[in-house]
Amino acid sequence: MFRIQLTNLQKFKLKVVGRVKLENVRY
């Protein structure tokens, strides 16, 4: 369970970071 939660958190963080990077590039 913990491993799955950690992987999900990592994926979510990667998505958030990716969106932030895209926004930074746009602006």
Beta strands, then each sheet from edge to edge (+ up, - down):
end
